[in-house]
Amino acid sequence: MNKDYSYSAVMGRRSETMKKAVGIDYSIFESKGIAFDYEKMMEKTGYTLQEMQKIQGQTGVGNTPLLEMKNLTALARKLAPEGKGARIFIKDEAANPSGSFKARRAANAVYHAKKLGYKGVIAATSGNYGAAVASQAAMHGLKCIIVQECYDSTGKGQPEIIEKARKCEAFGAEVIQLTVGPELFYTFLKLLEETGYFNASLYTPFGIAGVETLGYELAMEFREREGKDPEVVICTNAGGGNLTGTARGLEKAGAKNTQIVGASVNLKGLHMASDSQFNKKSFTTGHTGFGIPFATWPDRSDVPRSAARPLRYMDRYVIVNQGEVFYMTEALAQIEGLERGPAGNTALAAALALAQEMNEDEIIVVQETEYTGAGKHIQPQLTFARENGIKILFGNPDEEIQGENIILPSHPSLIKAREVEMEKLRTSYIKNCVTFNEVKSVSKEDIEFLAVDCKATVEFVEGVLKELGVNII
């Protein structure tokens, strides 16, 4: 009898498919309500941090350079009040084999897939993670398929996404390029069933735990080099794994007083699953179209419970505009001599502004960079924007209208880190937990879980629940 591969049938087998493709039974972590045992799930990696460092080191991942941006620091001090202007550092993750921090996630996932006897790995991603999985699969002799959301309905693809596909193919992966919309997840599930390959998801415990080595390295390097932990670590935030893993690594190193800041590109008003709006944005990752939804409902990912839970660790969330990131990409190249891609430069744009709030003896770290290549350069991206009707202007980035224009700052003093209200994010998260879990009452265990999962007080959680009319048992 032929297997039913209709959309409804494949989606209906989602839980069974994921269990086979990840090797984790997520049901063992669940309670009867909202809560689940997050730390028990993370322990399912089966690897200590030291073991993960060893696994990554075997394929040349990790121990990336820590660089001080002395010229950018000088610029921040020129713009800041007297005595202000923290020292700006970057962790140069572009030095990893695939050119980004995601090599850390992929190294652990692919190693584990081979250990379990899988013949290949699959990842659904339009970004650097695909290249990282492809690179690691090549090193371990495994097959690799990357499913990529690439085109609108006219067949037009963004240069940055096409560049990432090129890199995946260079490492020997098969890349399946799709149009924007629900076919991505359907195709991904169908391929997992047909091939029996390992789901090298961005959001499994293996992927997130792999980034813990990054946070741990940062703490150890700063203690050796500066005799202290950095005051602020700023992470470009999309699906939340970058921030989550880095923060967990810092915690494991005992860096309890380091503030964790998330930064995203402002794409307000543009819907990521809209065919007409897909090519109106100039950033394919690190933007609010991923950052806000995944922060307020992390379990929207391709596994039953996402290990990326940024609200657990985030102290502050800021956004920058597209023109500011393009400007900082040029600034990094022209005054620091480092040509890097846009993802890490999202956090760098925010860092320039935040450094001006801090004292001169304090340290702010941009914890990742990414490689750049043909489609990632700002020239093809701005050209593509023009071709899609976006005006490119110089002026005040505050006047940027997403989907209509990109405003490059006429002076670096105009670069800002705009606050996202954390209480609003936490409230949205709690509302989503109630809605998607379809609960009308919650237990003490649920409340305590929610408080930890969105870094709030029990009183705050109870207040939101009462406003929602949810009974507290």
C-alpha positions in Angstrom: 0.0 0.0 0.0 1.4 3.4 -1.0 2.1 5.9 1.8 0.0 9.0 1.9 2.1 12.0 1.2 -0.7 14.5 1.0 -0.1 17.7 3.0 -2.5 16.8 5.7 -1.1 13.3 6.1 2.5 14.4 6.3 1.7 17.1 8.8 -0.3 14.7 10.8 2.7 12.4 11.2 4.9 15.3 12.3 5.5 14.1 15.9 6.3 10.5 14.8 8.6 11.8 12.0 10.5 14.1 14.4 11.0 11.4 17.0 12.6 9.1 14.4 14.7 11.9 12.9 16.1 13.4 16.1 16.4 10.3 18.3 14.6 12.1 21.2 11.2 11.3 22.6 10.1 14.8 23.6 7.1 13.5 25.5 9.2 12.4 28.4 9.9 16.1 29.3 6.3 17.1 29.3 3.9 17.8 32.2 0.2 17.9 31.9 0.1 21.6 31.5 2.3 24.3 30.1 5.5 23.4 31.9 8.2 21.0 30.6 11.6 20.0 31.9 13.9 22.2 29.9 17.2 21.2 31.6 16.4 17.5 31.4 15.9 18.0 27.7 19.2 19.8 27.4 20.9 16.9 29.2 19.7 14.6 26.4 22.7 15.7 24.3 24.7 13.3 26.4 27.8 15.5 26.1 29.5 17.7 28.7 30.8 21.1 27.6 34.3 19.8 27.6 33.3 16.9 25.4 31.6 19.3 23.0 34.8 21.4 22.8 36.7 18.3 21.9 34.2 17.3 19.3 34.3 20.7 17.7 38.1 20.9 17.9 38.4 17.7 15.8 36.9 19.5 12.8 38.6 22.9 13.4 35.6 24.6 15.0 36.0 27.0 17.9 38.9 28.8 19.5 38.2 31.7 17.2 40.1 35.1 17.5 38.9 37.7 20.0 39.6 41.1 18.4 39.5 44.6 19.9 38.0 47.2 17.7 40.2 50.1 18.7 39.1 52.4 15.9 35.4 51.8 16.4 35.9 52.3 20.1 37.6 55.6 19.3 34.6 56.6 17.1 32.2 55.7 19.9 34.2 57.9 22.4 34.2 60.8 19.9 30.4 60.6 19.9 29.9 59.9 23.6 29.8 62.2 26.6 33.1 62.6 28.4 34.2 59.5 30.2 31.9 57.3 28.2 32.6 54.9 25.4 33.2 51.2 26.3 35.9 49.2 24.6 34.3 47.2 21.7 35.4 43.7 21.0 34.3 41.1 18.5 34.5 37.3 18.5 35.6 36.5 15.0 33.5 33.4 14.3 34.0 33.8 10.5 37.2 31.9 11.2 35.2 28.7 11.6 35.4 26.2 8.7 32.0 27.2 7.2 32.4 30.9 8.1 30.0 31.4 11.0 29.3 30.5 14.6 26.7 28.0 13.3 29.6 25.6 12.7 29.5 25.0 16.5 25.8 23.9 16.3 26.4 21.7 13.3 29.6 20.1 14.6 27.7 18.6 17.5 24.5 17.7 15.5 26.4 15.9 12.7 28.8 14.1 15.1 25.8 12.8 17.0 24.0 11.8 13.8 27.1 9.7 12.7 27.4 8.2 16.2 23.7 7.0 16.0 24.3 5.5 12.6 22.4 7.9 10.3 23.5 7.9 6.7 22.8 11.5 6.2 21.5 14.8 7.6 18.8 17.3 6.6 18.4 20.9 7.7 15.7 23.4 6.7 17.5 26.8 6.5 18.1 29.6 4.1 21.2 30.7 6.0 24.7 30.0 7.3 23.5 26.9 9.2 23.0 25.1 6.0 26.6 25.7 5.0 27.7 24.6 8.5 25.8 21.4 8.3 27.1 20.7 4.8 30.7 21.4 5.8 30.5 19.1 8.8 28.7 16.4 6.8 31.5 16.4 4.3 34.1 16.0 7.0 32.2 13.0 8.5 31.3 11.4 5.2 27.6 11.8 5.5 25.0 12.8 2.9 23.5 16.2 3.3 20.3 17.8 2.0 19.5 21.5 2.7 15.9 22.7 2.2 16.0 26.4 1.5 13.2 29.0 1.3 14.6 31.0 -1.6 12.2 32.5 -4.1 9.0 34.4 -4.4 6.3 33.1 -6.8 8.0 34.8 -9.8 11.2 32.8 -9.2 13.1 35.8 -8.0 15.6 35.0 -5.2 17.5 37.2 -2.9 21.3 37.5 -3.6 22.2 36.6 0.0 20.1 33.4 0.0 21.5 32.4 -3.4 25.0 33.0 -2.1 24.3 30.7 0.9 23.0 28.0 -1.5 26.2 28.2 -3.5 28.3 27.7 -0.4 26.2 24.6 0.6 26.6 23.1 -2.8 30.3 23.8 -2.7 30.5 21.5 0.4 28.7 18.8 -1.6 25.2 19.2 -0.2 22.0 18.8 -2.3 20.1 22.1 -2.1 16.3 22.1 -2.6 15.1 25.6 -3.2 11.5 26.5 -2.6 9.2 29.4 -2.7 8.1 31.2 0.4 5.2 29.7 2.3 4.0 26.4 3.9 5.7 24.1 1.4 9.0 24.5 3.2 8.0 22.5 6.3 5.9 20.0 4.3 8.9 19.3 2.0 11.2 19.0 5.0 9.1 16.5 6.8 8.5 14.5 3.6 12.3 14.3 3.0 12.9 13.1 6.5 10.4 10.3 6.0 11.7 9.3 2.6 15.4 9.4 3.4 15.5 8.4 7.1 18.2 11.0 7.6 18.9 12.8 10.9 17.1 16.1 11.5 20.0 18.5 12.1 17.6 21.2 13.3 18.8 24.5 14.5 16.6 24.0 17.6 17.5 20.6 19.0 19.5 20.4 22.3 22.5 19.3 20.2 22.5 22.5 18.2 22.0 24.9 21.1 24.5 23.1 23.4 27.1 23.5 20.6 26.9 27.3 21.0 27.6 27.0 24.8 31.3 26.6 23.9 31.2 30.1 22.4 30.0 31.8 25.6 32.4 29.7 27.7 35.3 30.7 25.5 34.4 34.4 25.8 34.5 34.3 29.6 37.8 32.3 29.7 39.5 34.6 27.2 38.5 37.8 28.9 39.6 36.6 32.3 43.0 35.6 30.9 43.3 38.8 28.8 41.6 41.5 30.8 41.3 39.9 34.3 37.5 40.2 34.3 34.3 39.2 32.5 32.8 41.6 29.9 30.1 43.8 31.2 27.9 43.3 28.1 27.7 40.6 25.5 25.5 41.5 22.5 24.0 38.8 20.2 22.3 39.2 16.9 18.9 37.6 17.5 16.8 35.6 15.1 15.5 32.2 16.2 17.2 32.6 19.5 19.8 29.9 19.5 22.7 32.2 19.2 21.7 34.1 22.3 20.5 31.1 24.2 23.7 29.0 23.7 26.0 31.9 24.3 24.3 32.8 27.6 24.3 29.2 28.8 28.0 29.0 28.1 28.7 32.2 30.0 26.6 30.8 32.9 28.6 27.6 32.9 31.8 29.7 33.1 30.3 31.5 36.1 29.9 34.9 34.4 26.8 35.8 36.3 27.1 39.6 36.1 27.5 39.9 32.3 24.4 41.5 30.7 23.0 39.7 27.7 21.6 41.9 25.0 19.8 40.8 21.9 19.8 42.9 18.7 17.7 42.5 15.6 17.2 44.5 12.4 13.9 46.3 12.3 11.6 44.8 9.7 8.3 45.9 11.3 5.4 45.6 8.9 7.0 43.1 6.6 5.5 39.5 6.8 8.2 36.8 6.4 5.7 34.4 4.8 4.2 37.0 2.4 5.0 36.3 -1.3 4.7 40.0 -2.1 6.9 41.2 0.8 9.5 38.4 0.8 11.9 40.4 -1.4 11.1 43.8 0.1 13.5 43.0 3.0 17.3 43.2 2.7 18.1 40.9 5.6 17.4 37.2 5.6 18.4 36.6 9.2 18.8 38.5 12.5 15.7 40.5 11.9 12.5 41.2 13.9 10.5 38.9 11.6 12.2 36.0 13.3 13.4 37.6 16.5 10.1 38.8 17.9 7.9 35.7 17.0 10.5 33.2 18.2 11.1 35.1 21.4 7.4 35.1 22.2 6.7 31.6 21.0 9.9 29.5 20.6 8.0 26.3 20.0 7.0 27.4 16.5 10.2 25.7 15.4 10.7 22.3 13.5 10.9 20.3 16.7 8.2 19.7 19.4 10.1 21.8 22.0 12.7 24.3 20.9 16.0 24.4 22.9 16.4 28.0 21.8 14.5 30.1 24.4 16.0 33.6 24.3 13.6 35.2 26.9 15.1 32.8 29.5 18.4 34.7 29.2 17.9 38.1 27.6 18.3 41.2 29.8 17.7 43.7 27.1 16.5 43.7 23.5 17.3 46.4 21.0 16.6 47.0 17.3 18.6 48.8 14.6 17.5 49.8 11.1 18.7 48.3 7.8 20.7 51.4 6.7 22.6 51.4 10.0 23.7 47.8 9.5 24.9 48.5 6.0 26.8 51.5 7.3 28.5 49.5 10.0 29.4 46.8 7.5 31.3 49.4 5.5 32.8 51.0 8.7 34.1 47.7 9.9 35.8 47.1 6.6 37.2 50.6 6.1 38.3 51.6 9.6 39.1 48.1 11.1 40.1 46.3 7.9 37.6 43.4 8.4 35.2 42.6 5.7 32.4 40.6 7.3 28.8 39.7 6.5 25.6 41.5 7.7 24.5 39.1 10.5 27.2 40.0 13.1 27.2 43.6 12.0 23.6 43.9 13.3 24.9 43.5 16.8 27.9 45.7 15.9 25.6 48.6 14.9 23.8 48.3 18.2 27.2 48.0 20.0 28.4 51.3 18.7 25.3 53.0 20.2 25.4 51.0 23.5 29.1 51.6 24.0 28.3 55.3 24.3 26.1 54.7 27.4 28.9 52.8 29.1 32.1 53.8 30.9 35.4 53.8 29.1 36.8 51.1 31.4 33.9 48.7 30.5 33.7 46.1 27.8 31.0 45.3 25.2 31.4 42.2 23.0 29.8 41.4 19.7 30.0 37.6 20.1 30.0 36.6 16.4 30.9 37.5 12.9 30.1 35.8 9.6 31.9 35.3 6.3 31.0 37.4 3.4 30.7 36.4 -0.2 29.2 37.5 -3.6 25.5 37.8 -2.5 26.3 39.0 1.0 28.1 42.2 0.1 26.1 45.4 0.5 26.4 46.3 -3.2 24.3 43.4 -4.5 21.9 43.7 -1.7 21.3 47.4 -2.2 21.1 46.8 -6.0 18.5 44.1 -5.4 16.6 46.5 -3.1 16.5 49.1 -5.8 15.2 46.6 -8.4 12.4 45.8 -6.0 11.3 49.4 -5.7 13.2 50.3 -2.5 14.7 53.8 -2.4 18.3 54.1 -1.1 18.9 57.4 0.7 21.3 59.1 3.1 19.8 60.8 6.1 18.3 59.9 9.5 17.6 56.2 9.9 14.7 57.0 12.2 12.8 58.0 9.1 13.4 54.6 7.4 10.1 52.9 6.3 10.6 49.1 6.0 9.6 47.9 2.6 9.8 51.4 1.1 13.3 52.8 1.7 16.7 52.1 3.3 18.3 55.2 4.9 22.0 55.1 5.4 23.0 57.4 8.3 24.5 60.7 7.1 26.6 60.8 10.3 27.5 57.9 12.7 25.9 59.9 15.6 22.5 58.9 14.1 23.0 55.2 14.7 20.8 54.1 17.6 19.8 51.0 19.6 16.1 51.3 20.0 14.6 49.5 23.0 12.1 46.7 22.7 9.9 46.6 25.8 10.8 43.4 27.6 7.5 43.3 29.6 5.5 43.3 26.3 7.6 40.4 25.0 7.0 38.5 28.3 3.3 39.2 28.3 3.0 38.0 24.7 5.0 34.8 25.5 2.6 34.0 28.4 -0.4 34.7 26.3 0.9 32.3 23.6 1.6 29.6 26.1 -2.0 29.8 27.3 -3.4 29.9 23.7 -1.3 27.2 22.1 -1.6 24.8 25.0 -5.3 25.5 25.2 -5.4 25.8 29.0 -8.0 27.5 31.2 -6.2 26.8 34.5 -2.5 26.6 35.5 -0.6 24.9 38.3 2.1 26.3 40.6 4.5 24.3 38.5 3.3 26.1 35.3 3.7 29.5 36.9 7.2 28.8 38.1 8.2 27.5 34.6 6.8 30.5 32.9 8.6 32.8 35.3 11.9 31.1 34.5 11.2 30.8 30.8 10.6 34.5 30.3 12.9 35.7 33.1 10.1 37.3 35.0 8.9 37.2 38.6 6.1 34.9 39.7 4.1 37.9 40.6 4.4 39.3 37.0 3.3 35.9 35.6 0.3 35.7 37.9 -0.7 39.2 37.0 -0.8 38.4 33.3 -2.6 35.2 33.9 -5.3 36.9 35.9 -5.8 39.5 33.1 -6.2 36.6 30.7 -8.9 35.1 33.0 -6.8 31.9 33.6 -7.5 30.1 36.9 -4.6 29.5 39.2 -4.8 26.1 40.9 
